[in-house]
Amino acid sequence: QVQLVESGGGLVQAGGSLRLSCAVSGGTFSSHTMGWFRQVTGKEREFVAAISSSGDSTYYADSVKGRFTISRDNAKNTVYLQMNSLKPEDTAVYYCARRRLGPTQVTMERDYGYWGQGTQVTVSS
C-alpha cells in the first residue's frame, strides 16, 4: 500500500521560507513523477510543482516560478518543496502526490493516483 506523509507546514511571515517534505512508503518511488498541489478552502486544488522520476526535469506553476524549488531524494523516498519569498496568497493546504505511469499530464490533478493528507501553510502579511 502506498502512503504519502507531508510535513513542514506552518505559519510564516511574508518574505519568509518554509521547506515541505513528503515521505513515501510502498510502491516504487523512483519510478514515478512526484508533484505538489495546493488548495484554498472553497477553491479547486491547483498544481504547484512536479519533478520527474530521475529528478532531471522539473515543472512549476507560473505563480511560484523563481520562488519555489522541488527536489527529491530517491534513496530516502522523499520529495521536497523549498518555498522562498512567501506571499500571503501562498496560504493553502499543500498536498504531495504520486503521478500515474503512462501518458499522463504533469499538471493535471486527475493523473495523480496517490495523495498525502496535506499540510497547512499560512503566510501572514
N, CA, C and O atoms as a GROMACS GRO file, in nm:
protein
  500
    1GLN      N    1   0.084  -0.118   0.000
    1GLN     CA    2   0.000   0.000   0.000
    1GLN      C    3   0.089   0.125   0.000
    1GLN      O    4   0.185   0.134   0.076
    2VAL      N    5   0.055   0.218  -0.086
    2VAL     CA    6   0.133   0.340  -0.098
    2VAL      C    7   0.079   0.444   0.000
    2VAL      O    8  -0.041   0.468   0.007
    3GLN      N    9   0.169   0.504   0.074
    3GLN     CA   10   0.131   0.611   0.166
    3GLN      C   11   0.224   0.730   0.149
    3GLN      O   12   0.345   0.714   0.130
    4LEU      N   13   0.166   0.848   0.154
    4LEU     CA   14   0.242   0.973   0.144
    4LEU      C   15   0.213   1.056   0.267
    4LEU      O   16   0.097   1.077   0.304
    5VAL      N   17   0.317   1.104   0.331
    5VAL     CA   18   0.301   1.183   0.453
    5VAL      C   19   0.379   1.312   0.439
    5VAL      O   20   0.502   1.312   0.430
    6GLU      N   21   0.305   1.425   0.438
    6GLU     CA   22   0.369   1.556   0.428
    6GLU      C   23   0.404   1.609   0.566
    6GLU      O   24   0.340   1.574   0.666
    7SER      N   25   0.504   1.694   0.570
    7SER     CA   26   0.540   1.763   0.693
    7SER      C   27   0.609   1.894   0.656
    7SER      O   28   0.647   1.915   0.540
    8GLY      N   29   0.623   1.982   0.756
    8GLY     CA   30   0.697   2.106   0.733
    8GLY      C   31   0.613   2.230   0.719
    8GLY      O   32   0.666   2.340   0.708
    9GLY      N   33   0.482   2.214   0.718
    9GLY     CA   34   0.397   2.332   0.707
    9GLY      C   35   0.400   2.413   0.836
    9GLY      O   36   0.456   2.371   0.937
   10GLY      N   37   0.338   2.532   0.830
   10GLY     CA   38   0.333   2.615   0.948
   10GLY      C   39   0.297   2.758   0.915
   10GLY      O   40   0.249   2.788   0.806
   11LEU      N   41   0.320   2.845   1.012
   11LEU     CA   42   0.291   2.988   0.998
   11LEU      C   43   0.422   3.063   0.977
   11LEU      O   44   0.518   3.044   1.051
   12VAL      N   45   0.425   3.148   0.876
   12VAL     CA   46   0.545   3.225   0.845
   12VAL      C   47   0.504   3.363   0.798
   12VAL      O   48   0.396   3.381   0.742
   13GLN      N   49   0.589   3.460   0.820
   13GLN     CA   50   0.562   3.595   0.773
   13GLN      C   51   0.593   3.607   0.624
   13GLN      O   52   0.674   3.532   0.569
   14ALA      N   53   0.528   3.701   0.561
   14ALA     CA   54   0.556   3.726   0.420
   14ALA      C   55   0.705   3.754   0.401
   14ALA      O   56   0.768   3.826   0.479
   15GLY      N   57   0.758   3.696   0.295
   15GLY     CA   58   0.900   3.707   0.268
   15GLY      C   59   0.983   3.595   0.326
   15GLY      O   60   1.101   3.580   0.294
   16GLY      N   61   0.922   3.516   0.412
   16GLY     CA   62   0.993   3.406   0.476
   16GLY      C   63   0.997   3.281   0.392
   16GLY      O   64   0.956   3.280   0.276
   17SER      N   65   1.050   3.174   0.452
   17SER     CA   66   1.069   3.049   0.381
   17SER      C   67   1.017   2.932   0.463
   17SER      O   68   1.013   2.936   0.586
   18LEU      N   69   0.978   2.828   0.392
   18LEU     CA   70   0.942   2.700   0.453
   18LEU      C   71   0.990   2.589   0.359
   18LEU      O   72   1.002   2.608   0.238
   19ARG      N   73   1.017   2.474   0.418
   19ARG     CA   74   1.052   2.357   0.338
   19ARG      C   75   0.957   2.244   0.372
   19ARG      O   76   0.953   2.197   0.486
   20LEU      N   77   0.881   2.203   0.273
   20LEU     CA   78   0.790   2.090   0.291
   20LEU      C   79   0.860   1.960   0.251
   20LEU      O   80   0.942   1.957   0.159
   21SER      N   81   0.826   1.855   0.322
   21SER     CA   82   0.876   1.722   0.289
   21SER      C   83   0.759   1.628   0.270
   21SER      O   84   0.653   1.646   0.329
   22CYS      N   85   0.780   1.528   0.187
   22CYS     CA   86   0.678   1.425   0.166
   22CYS      C   87   0.748   1.291   0.162
   22CYS      O   88   0.822   1.260   0.068
   23ALA      N   89   0.726   1.212   0.264
   23ALA     CA   90   0.785   1.079   0.272
   23ALA      C   91   0.688   0.977   0.215
   23ALA      O   92   0.570   0.976   0.250
   24VAL      N   93   0.739   0.893   0.127
   24VAL     CA   94   0.656   0.795   0.058
   24VAL      C   95   0.697   0.654   0.098
   24VAL      O   96   0.815   0.621   0.100
   25SER      N   97   0.598   0.573   0.130
   25SER     CA   98   0.624   0.432   0.160
   25SER      C   99   0.538   0.346   0.069
   25SER      O  100   0.429   0.385   0.030
   26GLY      N  101   0.589   0.227   0.037
   26GLY     CA  102   0.518   0.138  -0.054
   26GLY      C  103   0.539   0.179  -0.198
   26GLY      O  104   0.571   0.295  -0.227
   27GLY      N  105   0.521   0.086  -0.287
   27GLY     CA  106   0.539   0.114  -0.428
   27GLY      C  107   0.685   0.135  -0.464
   27GLY      O  108   0.775   0.107  -0.385
   28THR      N  109   0.708   0.185  -0.586
   28THR     CA  110   0.843   0.210  -0.635
   28THR      C  111   0.859   0.360  -0.655
   28THR      O  112   0.829   0.413  -0.762
   29PHE      N  113   0.907   0.426  -0.553
   29PHE     CA  114   0.915   0.573  -0.554
   29PHE      C  115   0.992   0.624  -0.674
   29PHE      O  116   0.950   0.720  -0.739
   30SER      N  117   1.104   0.562  -0.704
   30SER     CA  118   1.193   0.615  -0.808
   30SER      C  119   1.138   0.598  -0.949
   30SER      O  120   1.200   0.646  -1.045
   31SER      N  121   1.025   0.532  -0.964
   31SER     CA  122   0.966   0.514  -1.097
   31SER      C  123   0.864   0.621  -1.133
   31SER      O  124   0.819   0.628  -1.248
   32HIS      N  125   0.828   0.703  -1.038
   32HIS     CA  126   0.716   0.795  -1.057
   32HIS      C  127   0.753   0.941  -1.048
   32HIS      O  128   0.834   0.981  -0.964
   33THR      N  129   0.692   1.021  -1.137
   33THR     CA  130   0.694   1.165  -1.119
   33THR      C  131   0.616   1.198  -0.992
   33THR      O  132   0.514   1.137  -0.962
   34MET      N  133   0.667   1.295  -0.918
   34MET     CA  134   0.600   1.340  -0.796
   34MET      C  135   0.559   1.486  -0.811
   34MET      O  136   0.628   1.565  -0.877
   35GLY      N  137   0.448   1.521  -0.751
   35GLY     CA  138   0.400   1.658  -0.764
   35GLY      C  139   0.355   1.716  -0.632
   35GLY      O  140   0.328   1.645  -0.535
   36TRP      N  141   0.347   1.848  -0.630
   36TRP     CA  142   0.289   1.923  -0.519
   36TRP      C  143   0.171   2.005  -0.574
   36TRP      O  144   0.181   2.069  -0.678
   37PHE      N  145   0.062   2.000  -0.501
   37PHE     CA  146  -0.056   2.079  -0.533
   37PHE      C  147  -0.095   2.157  -0.407
   37PHE      O  148  -0.047   2.128  -0.297
   38ARG      N  149  -0.180   2.256  -0.423
   38ARG     CA  150  -0.230   2.328  -0.306
   38ARG      C  151  -0.377   2.364  -0.326
   38ARG      O  152  -0.428   2.372  -0.438
   39GLN      N  153  -0.443   2.383  -0.213
   39GLN     CA  154  -0.585   2.412  -0.218
   39GLN      C  155  -0.624   2.510  -0.109
   39GLN      O  156  -0.588   2.493   0.008
   40VAL      N  157  -0.696   2.611  -0.149
   40VAL     CA  158  -0.756   2.706  -0.057
   40VAL      C  159  -0.901   2.665  -0.038
   40VAL      O  160  -0.968   2.625  -0.133
   41THR      N  161  -0.949   2.675   0.082
   41THR     CA  162  -1.087   2.636   0.112
   41THR      C  163  -1.184   2.705   0.017
   41THR      O  164  -1.182   2.827   0.001
   42GLY      N  165  -1.268   2.624  -0.044
   42GLY     CA  166  -1.368   2.680  -0.135
   42GLY      C  167  -1.320   2.692  -0.279
   42GLY      O  168  -1.398   2.730  -0.366
   43LYS      N  169  -1.195   2.659  -0.303
   43LYS     CA  170  -1.140   2.667  -0.439
   43LYS      C  171  -1.090   2.531  -0.482
   43LYS      O  172  -1.070   2.441  -0.400
   44GLU      N  173  -1.068   2.516  -0.612
   44GLU     CA  174  -1.016   2.392  -0.664
   44GLU      C  175  -0.868   2.376  -0.629
   44GLU      O  176  -0.795   2.474  -0.611
   45ARG      N  177  -0.827   2.252  -0.621
   45ARG     CA  178  -0.686   2.225  -0.597
   45ARG      C  179  -0.607   2.263  -0.722
   45ARG      O  180  -0.651   2.236  -0.834
   46GLU      N  181  -0.491   2.326  -0.703
   46GLU     CA  182  -0.413   2.371  -0.817
   46GLU      C  183  -0.271   2.315  -0.814
   46GLU      O  184  -0.214   2.290  -0.708
   47PHE      N  185  -0.218   2.297  -0.931
   47PHE     CA  186  -0.082   2.246  -0.949
   47PHE      C  187   0.019   2.350  -0.900
   47PHE      O  188   0.003   2.470  -0.924
   48VAL      N  189   0.123   2.302  -0.832
   48VAL     CA  190   0.230   2.390  -0.786
   48VAL      C  191   0.362   2.355  -0.856
   48VAL      O  192   0.424   2.441  -0.918
   49ALA      N  193   0.403   2.228  -0.845
   49ALA     CA  194   0.532   2.187  -0.900
   49ALA      C  195   0.534   2.036  -0.916
   49ALA      O  196   0.457   1.965  -0.851
   50ALA      N  197   0.622   1.988  -1.003
   50ALA     CA  198   0.640   1.845  -1.022
   50ALA      C  199   0.785   1.818  -1.058
   50ALA      O  200   0.857   1.906  -1.106
   51ILE      N  201   0.826   1.694  -1.033
   51ILE     CA  202   0.963   1.654  -1.064
   51ILE      C  203   0.959   1.513  -1.122
   51ILE      O  204   0.887   1.426  -1.073
   52SER      N  205   1.037   1.492  -1.228
   52SER     CA  206   1.039   1.362  -1.294
   52SER      C  207   1.099   1.256  -1.203
   52SER      O  208   1.157   1.287  -1.099
   53SER      N  209   1.084   1.131  -1.242
   53SER     CA  210   1.128   1.020  -1.159
   53SER      C  211   1.277   1.027  -1.127
   53SER      O  212   1.318   0.993  -1.016
   54SER      N  213   1.356   1.069  -1.223
   54SER     CA  214   1.501   1.078  -1.203
   54SER      C  215   1.543   1.208  -1.138
   54SER      O  216   1.655   1.220  -1.088
   55GLY      N  217   1.454   1.305  -1.140
   55GLY     CA  218   1.487   1.437  -1.088
   55GLY      C  219   1.545   1.530  -1.193
   55GLY      O  220   1.577   1.645  -1.162
   56ASP      N  221   1.559   1.482  -1.315
   56ASP     CA  222   1.621   1.563  -1.420
   56ASP      C  223   1.533   1.676  -1.470
   56ASP      O  224   1.582   1.778  -1.518
   57SER      N  225   1.402   1.657  -1.460
   57SER     CA  226   1.309   1.758  -1.511
   57SER      C  227   1.218   1.808  -1.402
   57SER      O  228   1.168   1.730  -1.320
   58THR      N  229   1.198   1.938  -1.400
   58THR     CA  230   1.107   1.998  -1.303
   58THR      C  231   1.008   2.089  -1.375
   58THR      O  232   1.036   2.141  -1.483
   59TYR      N  233   0.894   2.108  -1.312
   59TYR     CA  234   0.786   2.186  -1.370
   59TYR      C  235   0.726   2.273  -1.261
   59TYR      O  236   0.713   2.230  -1.146
   60TYR      N  237   0.690   2.395  -1.296
   60TYR     CA  238   0.637   2.488  -1.196
   60TYR      C  239   0.517   2.564  -1.251
   60TYR      O  240   0.510   2.594  -1.370
   61ALA      N  241   0.426   2.595  -1.163
   61ALA     CA  242   0.320   2.690  -1.196
   61ALA      C  243   0.384   2.829  -1.208
   61ALA      O  244   0.480   2.860  -1.138
   62ASP      N  245   0.329   2.910  -1.295
   62ASP     CA  246   0.384   3.044  -1.314
   62ASP      C  247   0.387   3.124  -1.184
   62ASP      O  248   0.476   3.206  -1.162
   63SER      N  249   0.289   3.100  -1.100
   63SER     CA  250   0.276   3.178  -0.977
   63SER      C  251   0.387   3.152  -0.876
   63SER      O  252   0.408   3.232  -0.785
   64VAL      N  253   0.459   3.041  -0.891
   64VAL     CA  254   0.564   3.007  -0.794
   64VAL      C  255   0.702   3.001  -0.858
   64VAL      O  256   0.802   2.983  -0.788
   65LYS      N  257   0.709   3.014  -0.989
   65LYS     CA  258   0.836   3.002  -1.059
   65LYS      C  259   0.934   3.106  -1.007
   65LYS      O  260   0.900   3.224  -0.995
   66GLY      N  261   1.056   3.062  -0.978
   66GLY     CA  262   1.158   3.153  -0.927
   66GLY      C  263   1.157   3.167  -0.775
   66GLY      O  264   1.251   3.221  -0.718
   67ARG      N  265   1.051   3.118  -0.710
   67ARG     CA  266   1.044   3.126  -0.564
   67ARG      C  267   1.045   2.988  -0.499
   67ARG      O  268   1.100   2.971  -0.390
   68PHE      N  269   0.985   2.891  -0.564
   68PHE     CA  270   0.977   2.754  -0.511
   68PHE      C  271   1.072   2.663  -0.587
   68PHE      O  272   1.097   2.683  -0.706
   69THR      N  273   1.125   2.564  -0.517
   69THR     CA  274   1.211   2.464  -0.579
   69THR      C  275   1.169   2.325  -0.533
   69THR      O  276   1.162   2.298  -0.413
   70ILE      N  277   1.141   2.238  -0.628
   70ILE     CA  278   1.108   2.100  -0.596
   70ILE      C  279   1.232   2.014  -0.614
   70ILE      O  280   1.311   2.036  -0.706
   71SER      N  281   1.249   1.917  -0.527
   71SER     CA  282   1.362   1.825  -0.538
   71SER      C  283   1.319   1.691  -0.480
   71SER      O  284   1.213   1.679  -0.419
   72ARG      N  285   1.402   1.591  -0.501
   72ARG     CA  286   1.371   1.458  -0.448
   72ARG      C  287   1.499   1.385  -0.412
   72ARG      O  288   1.607   1.413  -0.466
   73ASP      N  289   1.485   1.292  -0.320
   73ASP     CA  290   1.594   1.203  -0.281
   73ASP      C  291   1.540   1.061  -0.294
   73ASP      O  292   1.467   1.013  -0.208
   74ASN      N  293   1.576   0.995  -0.403
   74ASN     CA  294   1.523   0.862  -0.427
   74ASN      C  295   1.575   0.758  -0.328
   74ASN      O  296   1.511   0.655  -0.307
   75ALA      N  297   1.688   0.784  -0.267
   75ALA     CA  298   1.740   0.693  -0.165
   75ALA      C  299   1.657   0.700  -0.037
   75ALA      O  300   1.652   0.604   0.040
   76LYS      N  301   1.592   0.814  -0.015
   76LYS     CA  302   1.512   0.833   0.105
   76LYS      C  303   1.362   0.829   0.076
   76LYS      O  304   1.281   0.847   0.167
   77ASN      N  305   1.324   0.806  -0.050
   77ASN     CA  306   1.182   0.804  -0.088
   77ASN      C  307   1.110   0.931  -0.042
   77ASN      O  308   1.001   0.926   0.013
   78THR      N  309   1.174   1.043  -0.066
   78THR     CA  310   1.121   1.170  -0.016
   78THR      C  311   1.128   1.276  -0.125
   78THR      O  312   1.225   1.284  -0.200
   79VAL      N  313   1.024   1.357  -0.132
   79VAL     CA  314   1.022   1.472  -0.221
   79VAL      C  315   1.006   1.597  -0.137
   79VAL      O  316   0.940   1.596  -0.033
   80TYR      N  317   1.069   1.705  -0.182
   80TYR     CA  318   1.072   1.830  -0.104
   80TYR      C  319   1.016   1.946  -0.186
   80TYR      O  320   1.015   1.943  -0.310
   81LEU      N  321   0.970   2.046  -0.115
   81LEU     CA  322   0.932   2.172  -0.179
   81LEU      C  323   0.988   2.285  -0.094
   81LEU      O  324   0.938   2.314   0.014
   82GLN      N  325   1.093   2.348  -0.146
   82GLN     CA  326   1.151   2.464  -0.079
   82GLN      C  327   1.076   2.588  -0.127
   82GLN      O  328   1.070   2.616  -0.246
   83MET      N  329   1.020   2.660  -0.033
   83MET     CA  330   0.939   2.777  -0.065
   83MET      C  331   1.004   2.901  -0.007
   83MET      O  332   1.016   2.914   0.115
   84ASN      N  333   1.046   2.990  -0.093
   84ASN     CA  334   1.110   3.115  -0.052
   84ASN      C  335   1.024   3.234  -0.094
   84ASN      O  336   0.934   3.221  -0.177
   85SER      N  337   1.054   3.347  -0.036
   85SER     CA  338   0.981   3.471  -0.068
   85SER      C  339   0.830   3.449  -0.064
   85SER      O  340   0.758   3.488  -0.156
   86LEU      N  341   0.786   3.388   0.041
   86LEU     CA  342   0.645   3.352   0.051
   86LEU      C  343   0.556   3.475   0.057
   86LEU      O  344   0.593   3.579   0.113
   87LYS      N  345   0.438   3.462  -0.002
   87LYS     CA  346   0.340   3.570  -0.008
   87LYS      C  347   0.211   3.523   0.061
   87LYS      O  348   0.186   3.402   0.072
   88PRO      N  349   0.130   3.615   0.108
   88PRO     CA  350   0.002   3.575   0.169
   88PRO      C  351  -0.083   3.488   0.076
   88PRO      O  352  -0.157   3.401   0.123
   89GLU      N  353  -0.074   3.512  -0.053
   89GLU     CA  354  -0.153   3.432  -0.147
   89GLU      C  355  -0.102   3.289  -0.162
   89GLU      O  356  -0.166   3.208  -0.229
   90ASP      N  357   0.011   3.257  -0.102
   90ASP     CA  358   0.059   3.118  -0.099
   90ASP      C  359  -0.009   3.037   0.011
   90ASP      O  360   0.009   2.916   0.020
   91THR      N  361  -0.086   3.104   0.095
   91THR     CA  362  -0.156   3.035   0.203
   91THR      C  363  -0.252   2.931   0.147
   91THR      O  364  -0.338   2.962   0.065
   92ALA      N  365  -0.237   2.806   0.192
   92ALA     CA  366  -0.318   2.696   0.140
   92ALA      C  367  -0.279   2.569   0.214
   92ALA      O  368  -0.182   2.566   0.290
   93VAL      N  369  -0.355   2.464   0.189
   93VAL     CA  370  -0.313   2.330   0.229
   93VAL      C  371  -0.234   2.273   0.111
   93VAL      O  372  -0.282   2.273  -0.002
   94TYR      N  373  -0.115   2.224   0.140
   94TYR     CA  374  -0.027   2.171   0.036
   94TYR      C  375  -0.029   2.018   0.042
   94TYR      O  376  -0.017   1.957   0.148
   95TYR      N  377  -0.045   1.959  -0.077
   95TYR     CA  378  -0.052   1.814  -0.089
   95TYR      C  379   0.059   1.765  -0.181
   95TYR      O  380   0.088   1.827  -0.283
   96CYS      N  381   0.120   1.653  -0.143
   96CYS     CA  382   0.207   1.587  -0.239
   96CYS      C  383   0.131   1.470  -0.300
   96CYS      O  384   0.037   1.417  -0.241
   97ALA      N  385   0.172   1.432  -0.418
   97ALA     CA  386   0.100   1.328  -0.491
   97ALA      C  387   0.196   1.252  -0.582
   97ALA      O  388   0.297   1.304  -0.627
   98ARG      N  389   0.160   1.126  -0.607
   98ARG     CA  390   0.237   1.041  -0.697
   98ARG      C  391   0.163   1.027  -0.829
   98ARG      O  392   0.048   0.985  -0.834
   99ARG      N  393   0.233   1.064  -0.936
   99ARG     CA  394   0.170   1.060  -1.069
   99ARG      C  395   0.161   0.916  -1.118
   99ARG      O  396   0.249   0.834  -1.092
  100ARG      N  397   0.054   0.888  -1.189
  100ARG     CA  398   0.037   0.756  -1.251
  100ARG      C  399   0.140   0.739  -1.363
  100ARG      O  400   0.188   0.836  -1.421
  101LEU      N  401   0.171   0.614  -1.391
  101LEU     CA  402   0.258   0.585  -1.504
  101LEU      C  403   0.177   0.596  -1.633
  101LEU      O  404   0.054   0.591  -1.631
  102GLY      N  405   0.247   0.613  -1.744
  102GLY     CA  406   0.178   0.620  -1.872
  102GLY      C  407   0.167   0.762  -1.922
  102GLY      O  408   0.225   0.854  -1.865
  103PRO      N  409   0.091   0.780  -2.031
  103PRO     CA  410   0.078   0.912  -2.094
  103PRO      C  411  -0.014   1.004  -2.014
  103PRO      O  412  -0.129   1.025  -2.052
  104THR      N  413   0.036   1.057  -1.905
  104THR     CA  414  -0.043   1.144  -1.820
  104THR      C  415   0.015   1.285  -1.821
  104THR      O  416   0.129   1.307  -1.863
  105GLN      N  417  -0.064   1.378  -1.773
  105GLN     CA  418  -0.023   1.517  -1.772
  105GLN      C  419   0.037   1.554  -1.637
  105GLN      O  420  -0.017   1.518  -1.532
  106VAL      N  421   0.148   1.622  -1.639
  106VAL     CA  422   0.217   1.658  -1.516
  106VAL      C  423   0.133   1.750  -1.429
  106VAL      O  424   0.137   1.740  -1.306
  107THR      N  425   0.057   1.839  -1.489
  107THR     CA  426  -0.014   1.941  -1.413
  107THR      C  427  -0.157   1.905  -1.377
  107THR      O  428  -0.225   1.982  -1.310
  108MET      N  429  -0.204   1.788  -1.423
  108MET     CA  430  -0.345   1.753  -1.404
  108MET      C  431  -0.365   1.670  -1.280
  108MET      O  432  -0.306   1.563  -1.264
  109GLU      N  433  -0.450   1.720  -1.192
  109GLU     CA  434  -0.479   1.650  -1.066
  109GLU      C  435  -0.527   1.508  -1.091
  109GLU      O  436  -0.491   1.417  -1.017
  110ARG      N  437  -0.607   1.487  -1.194
  110ARG     CA  438  -0.666   1.356  -1.220
  110ARG      C  439  -0.562   1.250  -1.257
  110ARG      O  440  -0.591   1.131  -1.250
  111ASP      N  441  -0.443   1.294  -1.296
  111ASP     CA  442  -0.339   1.200  -1.336
  111ASP      C  443  -0.247   1.158  -1.222
  111ASP      O  444  -0.144   1.095  -1.244
  112TYR      N  445  -0.285   1.195  -1.101
  112TYR     CA  446  -0.210   1.153  -0.984
  112TYR      C  447  -0.298   1.055  -0.904
  112TYR      O  448  -0.414   1.083  -0.875
  113GLY      N  449  -0.240   0.941  -0.871
  113GLY     CA  450  -0.321   0.835  -0.812
  113GLY      C  451  -0.316   0.825  -0.662
  113GLY      O  452  -0.409   0.773  -0.600
  114TYR      N  453  -0.210   0.875  -0.601
  114TYR     CA  454  -0.196   0.868  -0.457
  114TYR      C  455  -0.165   1.008  -0.402
  114TYR      O  456  -0.089   1.085  -0.461
  115TRP      N  457  -0.227   1.037  -0.288
  115TRP     CA  458  -0.216   1.170  -0.229
  115TRP      C  459  -0.186   1.160  -0.080
  115TRP      O  460  -0.226   1.066  -0.012
  116GLY      N  461  -0.114   1.262  -0.032
  116GLY     CA  462  -0.096   1.273   0.112
  116GLY      C  463  -0.215   1.340   0.177
  116GLY      O  464  -0.312   1.374   0.110
  117GLN      N  465  -0.207   1.358   0.308
  117GLN     CA  466  -0.319   1.415   0.383
  117GLN      C  467  -0.317   1.568   0.381
  117GLN      O  468  -0.415   1.632   0.418
  118GLY      N  469  -0.206   1.625   0.340
  118GLY     CA  470  -0.195   1.770   0.331
  118GLY      C  471  -0.131   1.832   0.454
  118GLY      O  472  -0.140   1.779   0.564
  119THR      N  473  -0.066   1.945   0.433
  119THR     CA  474  -0.006   2.021   0.542
  119THR      C  475  -0.038   2.169   0.519
  119THR      O  476  -0.025   2.221   0.408
  120GLN      N  477  -0.078   2.236   0.626
  120GLN     CA  478  -0.122   2.376   0.615
  120GLN      C  479  -0.002   2.469   0.611
  120GLN      O  480   0.090   2.458   0.692
  121VAL      N  481  -0.005   2.561   0.517
  121VAL     CA  482   0.092   2.669   0.509
  121VAL      C  483   0.015   2.800   0.519
  121VAL      O  484  -0.076   2.826   0.440
  122THR      N  485   0.053   2.881   0.616
  122THR     CA  486  -0.012   3.010   0.636
  122THR      C  487   0.093   3.119   0.634
  122THR      O  488   0.190   3.116   0.710
  123VAL      N  489   0.073   3.216   0.545
  123VAL     CA  490   0.168   3.326   0.530
  123VAL      C  491   0.097   3.454   0.574
  123VAL      O  492  -0.002   3.496   0.514
  124SER      N  493   0.149   3.516   0.677
  124SER     CA  494   0.088   3.638   0.729
  124SER      C  495   0.152   3.761   0.665
  124SER      O  496   0.270   3.761   0.630
  125SER      N  497   0.071   3.863   0.650
  125SER     CA  498   0.122   3.987   0.586
  125SER      C  499   0.178   4.084   0.688
  125SER      O  500   0.224   4.192   0.651
   0.00000   0.00000   0.00000
